[in-house]
Amino acid sequence: LDVDLSVKRGAPVEIHRLAEALAEMNTRIQAQLADQRELLAAVSHELRTPLSRLRILGELVRDPPSEDERTRHLGDLEREIEELDELVGGLLAGSRLDFGALRLREHDLVAAARQAIERSGLGSQLRVVGAPRSVVFDATLVARALANLVENAVKHGGGLDALELGFEADRVSVAALDRGPGLDPEAPSRIFERFYTTKPGERGSIGLGLPLVKRIAESHRGEVFAEDRAGGGARIGFWIEASDDAPIDAAS
């Protein structure tokens, strides 16, 4: 990557253009490698903490003072495993995006959103605006984006008020409506940046959830958005392109 790509003045125009293209590609590769090293360092640090807690909890479960303590420690073990699973799932989704390995099929987005709410165990509402229809997307990646939006609302937005789907003629939007105080002045332009968090140092605040949502949206030719809600809270989500395909039953 440190090879000198400069071209002599008398070289043909095509060679100059080729050298410029190679130099630009070289710059992009170096930036990607730097991002990967930064990500690896951050994730390694993030994994170390739950693994240490798992080791301690494993010792406590072996010889608990009482059955109640054993039950509590087992619950803590389950939460640590869930946290690790979420982190690894996000990394795998990011890897699929890096290699462009999208599996685009026609799916029921309403059902996917309802499943994301059920998995969260929050009992939040699902709001559907417009006429629901089938949408072409990668089911695994969009499920990850939905889970990340829900998780962000819980961790940083005071809880999830509702998950909102909006069906328009040429696109569909997904938004998490939270119960927090709203967005900080700089948040709308920064919350989708990798490693940015409003609560640095807090457990589970590595700052990878919303950036992954952005990458998933862009891989589906969409964009992300973040705005304050009238009356309090924030509305954070994404939209993707979706042609007017076959309608589906939102109540199914």
Backbone bond lengths (Angstrom), bond angles and torsions (degrees), N, CA, C in turn:
res aa  C-N    CA-C-N  psi(-1)  N-CA   C-N-CA  omega(-1)  CA-C   N-CA-C  phi
1 L - - - 1.466 - - 1.527 112.67 -
2 D 1.327 117.44 -12.44 1.460 120.95 -179.19 1.524 112.37 -97.32
3 V 1.334 117.80 11.21 1.469 120.89 -179.77 1.524 110.05 -67.76
4 D 1.354 115.93 137.61 1.459 121.50 178.48 1.528 109.19 -75.87
5 L 1.334 116.41 118.76 1.460 121.19 -177.78 1.525 112.71 -103.00
6 S 1.317 117.28 16.75 1.465 119.98 -179.85 1.527 110.11 -67.79
7 V 1.328 116.17 147.64 1.462 123.02 -177.17 1.525 109.36 -119.30
8 K 1.318 116.76 143.27 1.466 121.00 179.18 1.519 110.93 -63.28
9 R 1.335 115.84 153.59 1.472 120.88 -175.22 1.521 112.74 -60.32
10 G 1.304 117.26 -35.67 1.461 119.57 -174.72 1.506 114.44 -84.81
11 A 1.318 117.98 3.11 1.467 120.64 -178.64 1.525 110.72 -68.85
12 P 1.325 117.63 152.07 1.475 120.95 178.88 1.535 111.96 -58.81
13 V 1.334 114.82 154.99 1.467 120.88 -179.29 1.522 110.82 -57.87
14 E 1.334 117.16 -38.65 1.457 120.66 -178.93 1.533 111.60 -61.06
15 I 1.340 116.58 -37.03 1.459 120.14 179.32 1.525 110.60 -68.59
16 H 1.344 116.27 -39.10 1.464 119.61 176.79 1.532 110.34 -61.63
17 R 1.324 115.67 -43.73 1.469 119.48 179.85 1.524 111.10 -64.13
18 L 1.331 116.01 -40.51 1.454 119.90 178.53 1.527 110.75 -63.46
19 A 1.339 116.73 -42.43 1.464 120.60 179.16 1.525 111.13 -63.40
20 E 1.336 116.61 -39.85 1.467 120.60 178.89 1.532 110.10 -65.01
21 A 1.335 116.91 -41.17 1.466 120.58 179.43 1.525 110.67 -64.78
22 L 1.332 116.44 -41.72 1.469 120.18 178.94 1.529 111.13 -66.00
23 A 1.337 116.18 -39.93 1.463 119.87 178.84 1.524 111.01 -64.18
24 E 1.338 116.31 -40.04 1.472 120.12 178.27 1.521 110.60 -65.72
25 M 1.322 117.14 -42.36 1.468 121.28 177.56 1.524 110.68 -62.88
26 N 1.329 115.69 -40.91 1.455 121.41 178.64 1.528 111.03 -59.88
27 T 1.335 115.91 -43.09 1.462 120.92 179.33 1.527 111.04 -62.96
28 R 1.344 116.10 -42.50 1.461 120.31 179.93 1.527 110.91 -64.74
29 I 1.336 116.39 -40.62 1.468 120.02 -179.80 1.521 110.39 -64.27
30 Q 1.344 116.82 -43.60 1.461 120.14 179.87 1.526 110.73 -63.00
31 A 1.335 116.56 -40.57 1.465 119.90 178.92 1.522 110.89 -64.84
32 Q 1.349 116.77 -40.46 1.461 120.16 179.36 1.516 111.26 -65.27
33 L 1.337 116.91 -41.33 1.460 120.33 178.69 1.528 110.87 -64.34
34 A 1.343 116.53 -39.66 1.468 119.80 177.77 1.521 110.58 -64.03
35 D 1.343 116.65 -40.68 1.466 120.54 177.67 1.524 110.84 -62.67
36 Q 1.326 116.50 -41.25 1.461 120.29 -179.28 1.523 111.49 -65.65
37 R 1.338 116.42 -39.70 1.468 119.29 177.85 1.522 110.69 -64.93
38 E 1.336 115.80 -41.10 1.462 119.89 178.62 1.523 110.84 -64.63
39 L 1.327 116.12 -41.94 1.455 120.49 179.28 1.525 111.07 -64.66
40 L 1.335 116.94 -42.92 1.457 120.94 179.91 1.522 111.09 -61.49
41 A 1.336 116.29 -41.64 1.461 120.13 179.30 1.528 110.86 -64.43
42 A 1.332 116.24 -43.79 1.459 120.28 -178.44 1.521 111.39 -66.37
43 V 1.325 116.86 -43.37 1.459 120.44 -178.70 1.526 110.78 -68.54
44 S 1.332 116.64 -39.25 1.465 119.89 177.93 1.517 110.54 -59.31
45 H 1.326 115.73 -41.50 1.466 120.07 177.97 1.520 110.52 -66.44
46 E 1.337 116.27 -40.71 1.460 120.60 -178.13 1.524 111.42 -67.43
47 L 1.337 117.04 -35.19 1.462 120.48 -179.97 1.521 112.03 -72.28
48 R 1.314 116.28 -31.70 1.462 119.85 -175.44 1.528 111.71 -61.80
49 T 1.323 117.23 -38.40 1.472 120.76 -176.62 1.529 112.30 -65.68
50 P 1.356 119.86 -54.14 1.476 117.97 178.80 1.522 112.95 -64.69
51 L 1.321 117.91 -31.84 1.463 119.39 177.52 1.524 111.18 -65.19
52 S 1.326 117.16 -38.69 1.470 120.47 177.02 1.521 110.55 -64.93
53 R 1.335 115.80 -41.41 1.469 119.15 178.98 1.530 110.80 -66.19
54 L 1.327 117.02 -37.39 1.465 119.94 177.89 1.532 110.84 -62.56
55 R 1.326 116.26 -39.87 1.464 119.94 179.64 1.528 110.73 -63.29
56 I 1.331 116.36 -43.76 1.469 120.57 179.92 1.525 110.80 -65.96
57 L 1.348 116.19 -44.63 1.466 119.66 -179.42 1.525 111.03 -64.37
58 G 1.340 116.64 -35.33 1.464 119.73 176.79 1.511 111.97 -60.12
59 E 1.340 116.50 -39.79 1.464 120.30 177.19 1.522 111.41 -67.11
60 L 1.338 116.32 -39.95 1.460 120.18 -178.38 1.523 112.17 -67.50
61 V 1.337 116.71 -35.35 1.468 120.54 -178.64 1.527 110.79 -68.80
62 R 1.336 117.58 -30.17 1.459 120.62 -177.97 1.525 112.53 -62.57
63 D 1.324 115.37 -39.08 1.469 118.24 -176.01 1.528 109.56 -139.13
64 P 1.343 117.35 69.99 1.463 120.36 -177.68 1.528 111.43 -76.99
65 P 1.336 117.65 149.55 1.464 120.73 178.43 1.529 112.55 -64.49
66 S 1.347 116.29 -28.75 1.468 119.60 -178.45 1.526 108.55 -153.59
67 E 1.336 115.08 169.64 1.464 119.93 179.19 1.524 110.85 -67.82
68 D 1.346 116.47 -33.85 1.464 119.88 177.48 1.530 110.85 -63.51
69 E 1.328 116.21 -41.19 1.463 120.46 177.86 1.525 110.52 -64.13
70 R 1.301 116.59 -39.83 1.468 121.00 179.06 1.527 110.38 -61.98
71 T 1.325 116.47 -44.23 1.468 120.99 178.95 1.522 111.08 -62.37
72 R 1.330 115.90 -42.18 1.465 120.01 179.62 1.529 111.23 -64.49
73 H 1.332 116.48 -42.33 1.464 119.99 179.81 1.528 111.38 -65.80
74 L 1.336 116.52 -37.34 1.462 119.70 177.64 1.525 111.06 -64.12
75 G 1.338 116.22 -38.34 1.460 120.10 176.00 1.522 111.48 -63.17
76 D 1.338 115.92 -40.88 1.462 120.19 177.13 1.526 110.79 -63.71
77 L 1.337 116.41 -39.51 1.462 120.25 177.64 1.531 111.28 -60.44
78 E 1.314 116.70 -43.32 1.465 120.73 179.29 1.522 111.17 -61.62
79 R 1.340 117.32 -40.82 1.465 120.25 -179.93 1.534 111.43 -66.37
80 E 1.333 116.87 -38.83 1.458 120.01 178.53 1.532 110.63 -64.87
81 I 1.332 116.23 -41.28 1.467 120.58 179.26 1.529 110.19 -64.80
82 E 1.331 117.09 -40.04 1.460 120.97 177.89 1.524 110.91 -62.51
83 E 1.339 116.62 -39.60 1.457 120.40 179.33 1.528 110.93 -64.47
84 L 1.328 116.37 -43.13 1.462 120.38 177.04 1.529 110.97 -63.32
85 D 1.323 116.07 -40.90 1.454 120.57 -179.71 1.523 111.02 -62.95
86 E 1.337 116.81 -41.00 1.459 121.30 178.24 1.525 110.77 -62.44
87 L 1.322 116.19 -44.42 1.459 120.71 -178.39 1.524 111.27 -64.16
88 V 1.333 116.26 -46.41 1.464 120.29 -179.93 1.528 110.31 -65.84
89 G 1.324 116.95 -39.42 1.466 120.12 177.74 1.511 111.95 -60.13
90 G 1.331 116.60 -41.28 1.459 120.36 177.13 1.515 112.51 -64.15
91 L 1.325 116.68 -40.05 1.469 120.77 178.94 1.529 111.02 -65.58
92 L 1.334 116.63 -41.04 1.464 119.94 178.77 1.525 111.08 -65.05
93 A 1.324 116.49 -38.88 1.466 120.23 177.43 1.527 110.03 -63.88
94 G 1.336 116.49 -41.53 1.455 120.07 177.85 1.517 111.83 -62.85
95 S 1.332 117.31 -38.00 1.463 121.23 178.86 1.527 110.93 -64.74
96 R 1.317 116.56 -40.49 1.466 119.61 178.13 1.520 110.86 -62.17
97 L 1.324 116.79 -37.81 1.452 120.22 178.14 1.527 111.05 -68.16
98 D 1.336 116.41 -38.83 1.465 120.34 178.73 1.524 111.38 -58.20
99 F 1.331 116.38 -37.61 1.460 120.47 -177.38 1.532 112.47 -96.30
100 G 1.326 116.98 4.45 1.457 119.82 178.52 1.515 113.94 62.65
101 A 1.335 116.07 30.42 1.472 120.55 -175.47 1.522 110.87 -90.81
102 L 1.315 117.23 61.07 1.461 121.25 178.50 1.528 110.50 -84.98
103 R 1.333 115.56 139.89 1.454 121.35 174.85 1.528 107.59 -112.38
104 L 1.303 115.80 92.87 1.463 121.38 -174.41 1.522 110.29 -88.45
105 R 1.320 114.88 119.76 1.463 121.92 178.02 1.526 108.38 -139.41
106 E 1.316 115.97 167.15 1.464 120.67 177.48 1.528 108.48 -82.99
107 H 1.339 116.35 125.66 1.460 121.20 -176.26 1.525 110.87 -135.62
108 D 1.314 114.63 166.21 1.457 123.50 176.20 1.533 107.92 -94.12
109 L 1.317 117.38 102.33 1.461 121.45 -177.56 1.528 111.49 -68.36
110 V 1.315 117.00 -32.05 1.468 120.32 177.83 1.528 110.04 -61.42
111 A 1.329 116.54 -44.52 1.466 120.43 179.00 1.526 110.78 -65.05
112 A 1.340 117.05 -38.57 1.467 120.61 179.54 1.530 110.51 -64.56
113 A 1.333 117.42 -41.15 1.459 120.87 178.72 1.522 111.10 -67.73
114 R 1.327 116.31 -40.43 1.470 119.67 178.78 1.534 110.22 -63.30
115 Q 1.329 116.86 -38.63 1.463 120.65 179.11 1.532 110.98 -66.62
116 A 1.345 117.26 -36.82 1.463 120.58 178.32 1.522 110.84 -63.09
117 I 1.331 117.13 -38.86 1.465 121.31 178.15 1.529 110.28 -68.19
118 E 1.336 116.10 -43.50 1.470 119.52 -179.71 1.525 111.64 -62.65
119 R 1.324 117.03 -40.60 1.463 120.66 179.89 1.522 111.90 -66.35
120 S 1.327 116.71 -30.79 1.459 119.78 179.56 1.519 111.96 -71.73
121 G 1.341 116.95 -23.64 1.459 121.29 -179.18 1.513 113.77 68.71
122 L 1.333 117.50 21.96 1.465 121.23 -175.23 1.522 113.34 -90.77
123 G 1.318 116.34 -21.50 1.457 118.57 -177.22 1.519 112.89 69.78
124 S 1.330 117.09 25.01 1.465 120.90 -179.72 1.522 110.78 -77.05
125 Q 1.319 115.13 167.36 1.454 120.79 -177.98 1.520 111.68 -84.91
126 L 1.333 115.39 155.89 1.454 122.25 169.43 1.521 106.95 -114.92
127 R 1.320 116.65 119.64 1.462 121.69 179.67 1.527 108.97 -108.38
128 V 1.312 116.18 131.20 1.463 121.51 179.85 1.517 108.86 -119.71
129 V 1.328 115.54 121.89 1.463 122.28 179.10 1.524 108.25 -110.70
130 G 1.307 117.28 127.28 1.458 120.81 -177.53 1.515 111.13 93.29
131 A 1.336 115.41 -177.57 1.467 120.99 -178.48 1.519 110.13 -89.38
132 P 1.345 118.23 115.09 1.475 120.73 -179.67 1.526 111.60 -62.31
133 R 1.319 115.58 145.59 1.458 121.62 177.56 1.520 108.66 -153.43
134 S 1.301 116.68 164.90 1.456 120.73 177.12 1.519 109.69 -68.77
135 V 1.324 115.90 148.47 1.462 121.98 -176.53 1.525 108.70 -134.19
136 V 1.322 116.98 143.32 1.458 121.92 178.20 1.529 109.25 -88.65
137 F 1.341 116.98 118.42 1.461 121.05 177.36 1.525 109.24 -160.82
138 D 1.335 115.03 169.94 1.459 121.43 174.57 1.526 107.22 -83.31
139 A 1.309 117.39 113.29 1.467 121.88 -172.51 1.525 112.18 -62.21
140 T 1.329 117.73 -41.04 1.465 120.85 -178.07 1.512 111.21 -66.42
141 L 1.335 117.04 -44.76 1.461 120.66 -177.68 1.531 111.53 -69.48
142 V 1.324 117.48 -42.71 1.462 119.84 179.58 1.528 110.46 -66.84
143 A 1.324 117.70 -35.81 1.471 120.49 175.36 1.525 110.10 -61.39
144 R 1.339 116.63 -39.96 1.466 120.73 176.77 1.525 111.11 -64.40
145 A 1.333 116.94 -41.65 1.469 120.48 178.55 1.526 110.72 -62.98
146 L 1.330 117.46 -42.42 1.464 121.27 178.48 1.524 110.50 -62.33
147 A 1.332 116.55 -44.88 1.461 120.47 179.88 1.527 111.19 -62.69
148 N 1.329 117.01 -39.23 1.460 120.45 179.95 1.523 111.72 -67.19
149 L 1.330 117.28 -38.12 1.468 120.47 177.41 1.526 110.58 -64.10
150 V 1.331 116.19 -43.89 1.463 120.61 179.03 1.527 110.09 -63.12
151 E 1.327 116.51 -46.12 1.461 121.25 -178.98 1.530 111.23 -62.54
152 N 1.326 116.97 -39.89 1.464 120.01 179.41 1.524 111.09 -64.40
153 A 1.339 116.37 -40.46 1.466 120.04 178.76 1.516 111.35 -63.12
154 V 1.325 116.48 -38.02 1.468 120.76 -179.24 1.523 110.93 -71.05
155 K 1.334 116.57 -46.11 1.462 120.80 -174.01 1.524 113.44 -77.64
156 H 1.332 116.45 -34.88 1.464 119.03 -171.52 1.525 114.36 -123.58
157 G 1.332 117.32 -5.73 1.462 119.76 -175.67 1.506 114.56 -119.81
158 G 1.326 117.63 17.33 1.453 119.56 177.48 1.512 114.92 73.86
159 G 1.332 117.63 10.67 1.458 120.96 179.69 1.518 111.51 114.63
160 L 1.324 115.91 160.62 1.463 121.99 -179.20 1.518 109.90 -94.11
161 D 1.312 116.54 120.13 1.462 121.79 176.46 1.524 109.65 -81.33
162 A 1.336 115.72 -46.15 1.466 120.09 179.92 1.519 109.61 -164.24
163 L 1.330 115.38 156.08 1.457 122.27 170.66 1.521 105.86 -106.80
164 E 1.317 116.38 122.94 1.467 121.40 -171.49 1.527 110.96 -112.78
165 L 1.341 115.97 130.13 1.463 122.41 174.42 1.515 108.64 -112.03
166 G 1.332 116.09 133.47 1.462 120.68 178.56 1.517 110.86 -123.03
167 F 1.323 117.46 115.67 1.461 121.67 -179.19 1.523 110.09 -99.34
168 E 1.337 115.51 118.92 1.462 121.89 176.30 1.518 108.82 -116.78
169 A 1.335 116.03 179.99 1.466 120.03 -174.32 1.519 112.81 -62.20
170 D 1.337 117.87 -40.93 1.460 119.88 -173.89 1.523 114.00 -121.83
171 R 1.329 117.13 6.46 1.461 118.77 178.84 1.524 110.14 -160.10
172 V 1.339 114.72 168.04 1.456 120.60 177.78 1.521 107.73 -135.86
173 S 1.317 116.12 140.16 1.462 120.56 -178.34 1.527 110.56 -115.03
174 V 1.332 114.43 151.91 1.460 122.50 176.49 1.511 107.27 -129.75
175 A 1.336 118.22 128.60 1.460 120.54 -178.02 1.523 111.05 -140.69
176 A 1.325 115.37 137.87 1.460 121.65 172.80 1.527 107.65 -95.07
177 L 1.318 116.73 122.89 1.461 122.38 178.45 1.524 107.71 -100.11
178 D 1.336 116.29 112.27 1.464 118.54 -174.68 1.519 112.01 -100.95
179 R 1.339 115.37 177.11 1.466 121.98 -174.88 1.524 111.97 -111.29
180 G 1.311 117.16 17.65 1.460 121.36 -175.95 1.517 113.43 -79.42
181 P 1.345 115.55 -170.98 1.459 121.10 -179.04 1.515 113.75 -80.30
182 G 1.331 117.47 -1.49 1.457 120.37 -175.26 1.511 111.03 104.93
183 L 1.317 116.23 -175.69 1.457 121.72 -174.54 1.527 111.77 -92.75
184 D 1.324 115.94 144.50 1.457 120.43 170.56 1.527 108.46 -65.99
185 P 1.347 117.99 156.58 1.466 120.61 -177.77 1.522 113.98 -53.38
186 E 1.345 118.04 -37.91 1.458 120.41 -177.53 1.523 112.79 -89.70
187 A 1.315 117.70 -9.86 1.460 121.60 -172.45 1.530 114.37 -61.12
188 P 1.356 120.37 -46.57 1.463 119.09 -176.00 1.521 114.15 -54.88
189 S 1.328 117.09 -31.60 1.462 120.21 -177.77 1.526 112.60 -93.79
190 R 1.347 118.24 -6.92 1.458 119.47 -173.08 1.533 115.29 -124.10
191 I 1.319 118.17 -19.52 1.462 118.24 -172.55 1.519 113.45 -66.38
192 F 1.338 117.58 -16.21 1.453 120.29 178.19 1.527 111.90 -96.03
193 E 1.347 116.86 8.11 1.450 121.04 175.16 1.523 109.49 -83.59
194 R 1.328 116.30 142.98 1.454 119.96 179.46 1.525 111.05 -66.54
195 F 1.329 115.74 136.17 1.465 125.55 177.77 1.528 113.29 74.25
196 Y 1.346 118.48 1.38 1.461 119.00 175.96 1.528 108.82 -82.23
197 T 1.324 115.93 133.17 1.462 120.61 175.87 1.514 109.37 -146.95
198 T 1.315 115.93 144.06 1.467 120.30 178.18 1.515 111.34 -78.87
199 K 1.351 116.29 -10.46 1.470 120.64 -179.45 1.517 109.82 -130.35
200 P 1.358 117.47 70.86 1.459 119.59 -177.95 1.524 112.28 -60.31
201 G 1.328 115.22 139.65 1.459 120.39 178.19 1.507 113.85 87.35
202 E 1.332 117.77 -12.44 1.468 119.52 -179.41 1.521 110.23 -75.49
203 R 1.318 115.53 144.81 1.460 121.03 179.85 1.525 110.26 -57.56
204 G 1.328 115.47 130.52 1.457 121.08 178.26 1.510 114.04 79.38
205 S 1.352 118.47 8.96 1.464 121.58 -177.57 1.524 110.57 -108.00
206 I 1.315 116.39 53.31 1.457 120.09 -179.50 1.524 112.08 -74.46
207 G 1.328 117.53 -20.43 1.454 120.54 177.18 1.508 114.24 82.88
208 L 1.340 117.40 39.52 1.464 121.40 179.31 1.525 112.81 -117.71
209 G 1.325 118.07 -14.27 1.464 121.05 -173.93 1.516 113.68 -65.43
210 L 1.333 118.03 -56.73 1.460 120.91 -178.12 1.525 112.89 -70.68
211 P 1.349 119.43 -36.29 1.467 117.76 174.05 1.525 112.66 -58.65
212 L 1.342 117.04 -35.37 1.457 119.63 177.19 1.528 110.29 -67.98
213 V 1.329 117.33 -37.30 1.472 120.67 175.26 1.529 109.72 -58.32
214 K 1.326 116.26 -42.52 1.476 120.63 179.47 1.517 111.05 -61.86
215 R 1.327 117.05 -45.44 1.464 120.34 -179.29 1.524 111.23 -64.22
216 I 1.334 116.22 -38.90 1.469 119.86 179.37 1.522 110.14 -66.02
217 A 1.334 116.90 -42.34 1.470 120.51 178.62 1.528 110.56 -62.17
218 E 1.326 116.92 -46.15 1.467 120.63 -178.43 1.529 111.64 -65.63
219 S 1.342 116.78 -32.07 1.467 119.25 177.93 1.528 111.26 -68.10
220 H 1.336 116.67 -19.28 1.462 122.20 176.23 1.534 110.94 -104.00
221 R 1.328 115.63 22.58 1.471 123.20 179.43 1.532 111.10 58.32
222 G 1.315 115.30 44.30 1.457 121.21 179.01 1.512 112.02 -127.39
223 E 1.327 116.29 -169.01 1.453 122.42 -179.38 1.527 109.40 -144.43
224 V 1.332 115.59 164.72 1.458 121.83 176.48 1.520 109.76 -103.47
225 F 1.329 115.85 165.99 1.465 120.66 177.47 1.519 109.29 -152.28
226 A 1.307 115.62 156.36 1.470 121.96 176.78 1.525 107.47 -150.68
227 E 1.324 116.32 128.70 1.470 120.79 -177.25 1.523 109.85 -154.37
228 D 1.321 114.98 157.84 1.456 120.11 175.80 1.522 110.19 -77.22
229 R 1.315 115.59 148.92 1.462 121.22 176.38 1.520 109.76 -94.29
230 A 1.301 116.05 143.78 1.457 119.99 174.79 1.520 108.84 -66.84
231 G 1.309 117.96 119.97 1.454 121.13 -178.72 1.513 113.09 101.25
232 G 1.337 117.06 0.09 1.463 119.43 176.92 1.508 113.96 116.15
233 G 1.326 115.47 151.74 1.452 120.73 -179.71 1.517 112.20 87.65
234 A 1.313 115.01 179.52 1.462 121.28 -179.47 1.518 110.49 -127.81
235 R 1.319 114.79 157.75 1.471 122.64 177.00 1.527 106.67 -121.95
236 I 1.327 115.95 109.41 1.459 121.56 -175.37 1.520 108.76 -125.08
237 G 1.319 116.66 131.31 1.459 118.64 -178.83 1.504 113.61 -176.38
238 F 1.326 115.33 -153.80 1.464 121.29 -177.56 1.517 109.94 -153.38
239 W 1.312 115.97 162.09 1.459 120.55 171.24 1.530 108.41 -128.22
240 I 1.323 115.94 152.79 1.455 121.51 176.95 1.522 108.59 -132.64
241 E 1.321 115.50 156.63 1.453 119.72 178.15 1.526 109.46 -67.83
242 A 1.312 115.67 139.54 1.469 119.91 179.91 1.517 108.54 -157.45
243 S 1.314 116.49 113.06 1.453 120.39 178.58 1.521 109.76 -70.73
244 D 1.305 116.05 164.12 1.475 121.57 -177.81 1.525 108.98 -77.54
245 D 1.344 116.69 87.47 1.469 121.74 -177.56 1.522 110.55 -93.45
246 A 1.291 115.26 -159.87 1.474 120.49 -175.54 1.519 111.43 -65.71
247 P 1.347 119.21 133.67 1.465 121.39 178.35 1.513 111.84 -69.63
248 I 1.324 116.36 155.43 1.464 121.87 177.80 1.519 108.60 -130.28
249 D 1.304 116.01 169.43 1.455 121.90 -178.69 1.518 109.14 -93.98
250 A 1.333 118.74 114.29 1.461 122.80 -176.93 1.523 111.09 -66.86
251 A 1.304 118.35 -21.43 1.468 120.97 -176.93 1.524 112.07 -87.34
252 S 1.343 117.19 -5.81 1.467 119.19 -176.31 1.505 111.54 -74.73
